């Protein structure tokens, strides 16, 4: 069975990278990741299949399901982990590469698990490993972010476990949904996202946003029938996260925190597609899970290069970097256009499908406003980081950090063309008109926000953001008592 071989390679690699020194460790981790990516990429069955492996503890067995859902998200996970390894050459701590290989292994096991209890076990293994990746630097800010992450996610895990144990009871589905919403980082359970994404090492941020937050969405799609779950119950949380996430992102100054809040917003869009409970909704949600993973991974790695080169995270202290960092600037622009849903990039396809799948007019309006806010937010990010006068002269960015940027940029364009023109045929006159209208509305919103100085001074929204910061601090205090 291929998945067992893939995991064996990753676990063996994790052990060996903890022993070997310096560059050998980095090269070995890349080789293991590439082998695993190739294994998943060739793992496309003609029809869904379930594989069972009997353990020595009869009658316990491991069961893995291989179908379109598991292979699609498994391929996304393998891709983003591989990009993270290519990018991570500047990180010297040996445990980082071992932990990242181990995390890749347990995430793939979770995605291919056929049994909900097995999925839960691997999901929580990933939570623990990811915690150590977030805090591996040992800085106080990283430790605080890691604490919030692990407390919130273990809390969500407890809810999921209670749902599994009591799945015959009528309120089990409520517990299951609540646990998954925590894992997805949707409002009001997004406390951990705003800190864990910015404070984690950049490769981990890319994996957190591109893969980890999707595991909750995957669980709802895969295991909703176990609880006879009506997925429409997540729609209010989806709408709140879509709009709230983009508003909070719009007023941030930290470039990684901007991306963190957009994770909340974009996962809200995915949750909306799932909550619709229709085939177009599921199709759009699946595509957006993949597309979001690609363009958000690209964006995190791009701004990570900016932070590496300048030592600065405050967008107000940046500017003029396009001349000094053309490859990074071009890659970031591709990511900004993709997440904004601009033709011909991949975000346009999945957002168009989801927009047309929404049956209610006022929800379409909220969707449109979310997309316009996204355009405004990323206009701000790109303009204030790469255009204008140079405020900080950057140091050179190593070539190995640029390789994933080029690969993911090509994928953003390639997936947009393949999905849009070949597979789903969304390149229609009406869809293009909607895209242009959304783009115009977003640029107008940016202009108004810039003139009124709301972009960097928004006390009302700041108070709302501060409420969640204080909530996170309260969680920390409880943990210390």
C-alpha positions in Angstrom: 0.0 0.0 0.0 1.5 3.3 -1.1 0.5 5.4 1.9 2.4 3.1 4.2 5.5 3.4 2.1 5.2 7.2 2.0 4.8 7.4 5.8 7.8 5.0 6.3 10.0 7.2 4.1 9.0 10.3 6.1 9.4 8.7 9.5 12.8 7.2 8.6 13.8 10.6 7.3 12.7 12.3 10.5 14.9 9.9 12.5 17.9 10.3 10.3 17.7 14.1 10.0 17.9 14.2 13.8 21.3 12.5 13.6 23.1 13.8 10.5 24.7 17.3 10.5 24.4 20.6 8.6 23.5 20.5 4.9 23.0 16.7 4.7 20.0 17.1 7.0 18.4 19.7 4.7 19.0 17.8 1.5 17.7 14.6 3.1 14.5 16.2 4.2 13.9 17.6 0.7 14.5 14.2 -0.8 12.1 12.5 1.5 9.4 15.2 0.9 9.9 15.0 -2.9 9.6 11.2 -2.8 6.4 11.5 -0.8 5.0 14.1 -3.1 5.7 11.8 -6.1 4.1 8.9 -4.3 0.9 10.8 -3.6 0.8 12.3 -7.1 0.8 8.8 -8.6 -1.8 7.5 -6.1 -4.9 8.1 -8.2 -7.3 5.1 -8.1 -9.8 4.3 -10.8 -12.5 4.2 -8.1 -12.6 4.7 -4.3 -10.9 2.0 -2.3 -10.5 1.1 1.3 -7.3 -0.6 2.5 -7.1 -2.3 5.9 -4.0 -3.3 7.8 -4.4 -5.7 10.7 -2.3 -5.0 13.8 -0.8 -7.5 16.2 -3.5 -6.4 18.7 -6.5 -8.3 17.1 -9.1 -7.2 16.2 -7.5 -3.7 15.9 -6.8 -2.6 12.4 -5.9 0.5 10.5 -8.2 1.5 7.6 -7.3 4.0 4.9 -9.6 5.4 2.2 -8.3 6.4 -1.1 -10.7 8.6 -3.1 -10.8 11.9 -4.9 -11.2 13.9 -1.6 -8.3 12.2 0.2 -6.0 12.2 -2.8 -6.7 15.9 -3.7 -6.0 17.2 -0.2 -3.1 14.7 0.3 -1.5 16.1 -2.8 -2.0 19.7 -1.6 -0.5 18.8 1.7 2.5 17.0 0.2 3.1 19.9 -2.2 3.1 22.6 0.5 5.3 20.6 2.9 7.7 20.0 0.0 7.8 23.8 -0.7 8.4 24.4 3.0 11.4 22.1 2.9 12.8 23.8 -0.2 12.4 27.2 1.5 13.8 26.1 4.9 17.5 26.0 4.1 18.1 29.0 6.3 16.8 27.2 9.4 19.7 25.4 11.2 18.1 23.7 14.2 18.1 20.0 13.4 14.9 19.3 15.2 13.0 21.6 12.9 13.4 19.4 9.8 12.7 16.2 11.8 9.5 17.7 13.2 8.4 18.9 9.8 8.9 15.5 8.3 7.0 13.9 11.2 4.2 16.5 10.8 3.9 15.7 7.1 3.6 12.0 7.9 0.8 12.3 10.4 -1.1 14.9 8.3 -1.1 12.5 5.4 -2.2 9.6 7.6 -5.1 11.8 8.9 -6.2 12.7 5.4 -6.3 9.1 4.2 -7.9 7.7 7.4 -11.2 6.0 6.7 -12.2 5.6 10.4 -13.1 8.8 12.3 -11.3 7.6 15.5 -8.2 7.0 13.5 -8.5 10.4 11.9 -8.8 11.9 15.3 -5.7 10.2 16.6 -3.5 11.4 13.7 -5.1 14.9 13.8 -4.0 15.3 17.4 -0.6 13.9 16.8 -0.3 16.7 14.2 -1.5 19.3 16.7 1.3 18.3 19.2 4.0 18.2 16.5 2.9 21.6 15.1 3.0 23.1 18.5 6.8 22.3 18.7 7.3 23.8 15.3 5.6 27.0 16.3 7.7 27.4 19.5 11.0 26.0 18.2 12.8 29.3 18.4 11.9 29.7 22.1 11.1 33.4 21.8 8.5 34.7 24.3 6.1 35.7 21.4 6.4 32.3 19.8 5.8 30.6 23.1 2.7 32.6 23.8 1.4 32.0 20.3 2.1 28.2 20.6 0.3 28.1 23.9 -2.8 29.7 22.4 -2.6 27.3 19.5 -2.3 24.2 21.6 -4.9 25.2 24.2 -7.5 26.1 21.6 -6.8 23.1 19.3 -6.9 20.6 22.2 -10.1 22.2 23.3 -11.5 21.6 19.8 -10.1 18.0 19.9 -12.0 17.3 23.2 -15.2 18.4 21.6 -14.6 16.1 18.6 -13.7 13.2 20.9 -16.9 13.7 22.9 -18.9 13.8 19.7 -17.3 10.5 18.6 -17.9 8.8 22.0 -21.6 10.1 22.2 -22.3 10.0 18.5 -25.7 8.3 19.0 -26.9 11.3 21.1 -28.8 14.1 19.3 -26.3 16.9 20.4 -23.2 14.9 19.3 -23.3 16.7 15.9 -23.2 20.1 17.7 -20.0 19.0 19.6 -18.5 17.8 16.3 -19.2 21.0 14.4 -17.9 23.1 17.3 -14.6 21.1 17.4 -14.2 21.4 13.7 -14.8 25.2 13.7 -12.0 25.5 16.3 -9.7 23.6 14.0 -10.7 25.7 11.1 -10.1 28.9 13.0 -13.4 30.5 12.2 -14.8 33.4 14.2 -15.4 33.3 17.2 -12.8 30.4 17.6 -10.0 32.2 15.7 -8.0 33.5 18.7 -5.1 31.1 17.9 -4.9 32.0 14.2 -4.0 35.6 14.7 -0.9 34.7 16.7 0.2 31.3 15.6 0.4 32.2 11.9 2.5 35.4 12.3 4.8 34.0 15.1 5.5 30.6 13.5 8.6 30.3 11.3 7.5 31.3 7.7 7.5 27.7 6.3 5.3 26.6 9.2 3.0 29.6 8.6 2.6 28.5 5.0 1.7 24.9 6.1 -0.6 26.1 8.9 -2.6 28.3 6.6 -2.5 26.1 3.5 -3.1 22.7 5.1 -3.8 22.6 8.8 -6.9 24.8 8.9 -8.3 22.6 6.1 -8.4 19.5 8.3 -11.5 20.7 10.1 -13.2 21.4 6.8 -12.1 17.9 5.6 -13.6 16.3 8.7 -17.0 17.9 8.1 -17.1 16.8 4.5 -15.8 13.3 5.3 -17.6 12.5 8.5 -20.8 14.5 8.4 -22.8 11.4 7.6 -21.6 9.7 10.8 -23.6 12.3 12.8 -26.4 12.9 10.3 -25.1 16.4 10.2 -27.0 19.2 8.4 -24.0 21.3 7.2 -26.1 24.4 6.9 -25.4 25.0 10.6 -22.0 26.3 9.8 -23.2 29.0 7.4 -23.5 31.8 10.0 -20.0 31.1 11.2 -18.8 31.1 7.6 -20.4 34.5 6.9 -19.1 36.1 10.1 -15.6 34.8 9.3 -15.7 35.9 5.7 -16.6 39.5 6.5 -15.0 39.8 10.0 -11.7 38.3 8.8 -11.3 40.7 5.9 -12.2 43.7 8.0 -9.6 42.8 10.6 -7.0 42.1 7.9 -7.6 45.5 6.3 -6.4 47.5 9.4 -3.4 45.4 10.3 0.2 46.6 10.0 2.1 43.3 10.5 2.4 41.7 7.0 2.0 38.2 8.4 -0.9 39.2 10.6 -2.6 40.5 7.5 -2.3 37.1 5.9 -3.4 35.4 9.2 -6.7 37.3 9.2 -7.2 36.5 5.5 -6.9 32.8 6.4 -9.9 33.3 8.7 -11.8 35.0 5.8 -10.9 32.6 3.1 -11.6 29.5 5.3 -15.0 31.2 5.9 -15.6 31.1 2.1 -14.7 27.4 2.1 -17.1 26.8 5.0 -19.8 28.7 3.1 -19.5 26.3 0.1 -19.6 23.3 2.5 -22.6 24.7 4.3 -24.6 25.2 1.2 -24.9 21.4 1.0 -25.2 21.4 -2.8 -22.9 19.8 -5.4 -21.8 23.3 -6.8 -21.1 24.3 -3.3 -19.0 21.3 -2.5 -17.2 21.6 -5.9 -16.4 25.2 -5.2 -15.3 24.5 -1.6 -13.0 21.7 -2.7 -11.4 23.9 -5.4 -11.0 26.8 -3.0 -9.3 24.5 -0.5 -6.7 23.7 -3.1 -6.4 27.1 -4.6 -6.2 28.8 -1.2 -3.4 26.4 -0.2 -1.4 27.3 -3.3 -1.8 31.1 -3.2 -1.7 31.5 0.5 1.5 29.3 0.7 2.9 31.6 -2.0 2.0 34.8 -0.1 3.4 33.6 3.2 6.7 32.5 1.6 6.9 35.8 -0.3 6.4 38.0 2.8 8.8 35.7 4.7 11.4 36.7 2.1 10.7 40.3 2.9 11.1 39.8 6.6 14.3 37.8 6.0 15.7 40.5 3.8 14.7 43.6 5.8 14.1 42.4 9.3 10.9 44.4 9.2 7.2 43.3 9.5 5.4 46.6 9.7 4.0 47.5 6.3 4.3 51.2 7.1 8.1 50.8 7.5 8.5 49.1 4.1 8.3 50.3 0.5 10.2 50.3 -2.8 11.3 46.7 -2.6 10.2 45.7 -6.1 13.3 47.2 -7.5 15.6 45.3 -5.1 13.6 42.1 -5.0 11.9 41.6 -8.4 11.4 37.9 -8.2 9.9 38.1 -4.7 7.8 41.1 -5.7 6.5 39.4 -8.8 5.6 36.3 -6.8 3.8 38.3 -4.2 1.9 40.1 -6.9 0.7 36.8 -8.4 -0.4 35.7 -4.9 -2.2 39.0 -4.3 -4.1 38.7 -7.7 -4.9 35.1 -7.0 -6.4 35.6 -3.6 -8.3 38.6 -4.9 -10.0 36.4 -7.5 -8.6 38.2 -10.5 -8.6 36.5 -13.9 -6.8 34.3 -15.1 -5.4 33.1 -11.7 -6.8 30.2 -9.7 -8.7 32.2 -7.1 -11.0 33.5 -9.8 -12.2 30.1 -10.7 -13.2 28.8 -7.2 -14.6 32.2 -6.1 -16.7 32.4 -9.2 -18.1 28.9 -8.7 -18.9 29.6 -5.1 -20.5 33.0 -5.9 -22.8 31.4 -8.5 -23.6 28.5 -6.1 -25.0 30.9 -3.5 -28.8 30.9 -3.9 -29.6 33.9 -1.6 -29.1 37.5 -2.8 -28.0 39.1 0.5 -25.4 36.3 0.9 -24.1 37.1 -2.6 -23.8 40.7 -1.5 -21.7 39.7 1.6 -19.6 37.5 -0.7 -19.0 40.4 -3.1 -18.1 42.8 -0.3 -15.7 40.2 1.1 -14.0 39.9 -2.3 -13.8 43.7 -2.6 -12.3 44.0 0.9 -9.7 41.4 -0.1 -8.8 43.4 -3.2 -8.4 46.5 -1.0 -6.3 44.7 1.6 -3.9 43.2 -0.8 -3.6 46.5 -2.7 -2.5 47.9 0.6 0.0 45.1 1.2 1.6 45.2 -2.2 1.7 48.9 -2.6 3.2 49.7 0.8 5.7 46.9 0.6 7.0 46.9 -2.9 6.1 50.3 -4.5 7.0 53.9 -3.5 10.3 55.0 -1.9 12.7 52.5 -0.5 12.8 52.8 3.3 15.0 49.8 4.0 17.6 48.4 1.7 17.2 44.6 1.8 19.9 42.0 2.1 20.0 39.4 -0.7 17.5 36.5 -0.5 19.1 33.1 -1.1 18.1 31.4 -4.3 16.7 28.3 -2.6 14.0 30.6 -1.0 12.9 31.8 -4.4 12.4 28.3 -6.0 9.1 27.6 -4.2 7.9 31.1 -5.1 8.4 30.4 -8.8 6.8 26.9 -8.6 3.7 28.2 -6.7 3.4 31.2 -9.0 3.3 29.0 -12.0 0.7 26.8 -10.3 -1.5 29.8 -9.5 -1.6 30.6 -13.2 -1.7 27.1 -14.5 -4.5 26.0 -12.2 -6.4 29.1 -13.2 -6.2 28.4 -16.9 -6.8 24.6 -16.5 -9.7 24.9 -14.0 -11.3 28.0 -15.6 -11.0 27.4 -19.4 -10.8 23.6 -19.5 -12.6 22.1 -16.6 -15.3 24.4 -15.3 -15.7 26.9 -18.1 -16.1 30.0 -15.9 -14.4 32.3 -18.4 -17.8 33.7 -19.5 -18.7 37.3 -20.2 -20.8 37.6 -17.1 -18.1 36.2 -14.8 -15.5 38.5 -16.3 -17.8 41.4 -15.8 -18.3 40.4 -12.2 -14.6 40.1 -11.7 -14.0 43.6 -13.1 -16.8 45.1 -10.9 -15.3 43.4 -7.8 -11.9 44.7 -8.7 -13.2 48.2 -9.2 -15.1 48.1 -5.9 -12.0 46.9 -4.1 -9.7 49.6 -5.5 -12.4 52.2 -4.7 -12.6 50.9 -1.2 -8.8 51.1 -0.8 -8.8 54.7 -2.1 -11.5 55.7 0.4 -9.8 53.9 3.2 -6.4 55.5 2.3 -7.8 59.0 2.1 -9.7 58.6 5.4 -6.6 56.9 7.0 -8.8 54.0 8.2 -6.1 51.6 6.9 -3.8 52.2 9.8 -6.2 53.9 12.3 -9.5 52.1 12.8 -10.4 52.3 16.6 -13.8 50.6 16.3 -12.4 47.6 14.5 -9.3 47.8 16.6 -11.4 47.4 19.7 -13.0 44.3 18.3 -9.6 42.9 17.5 -8.4 43.8 21.0 -11.3 41.8 22.5 -9.8 38.6 20.9 -6.3 39.5 22.0 -7.6 39.9 25.6 -9.4 36.6 25.3 -6.1 35.0 24.3 -4.4 36.5 27.3 -7.1 35.2 29.6 -6.6 31.7 28.2 -2.9 32.0 29.0 -3.6 33.1 32.6 -5.9 30.2 33.1 -3.2 27.9 31.8 -0.7 29.2 34.4 -3.0 28.7 37.4 
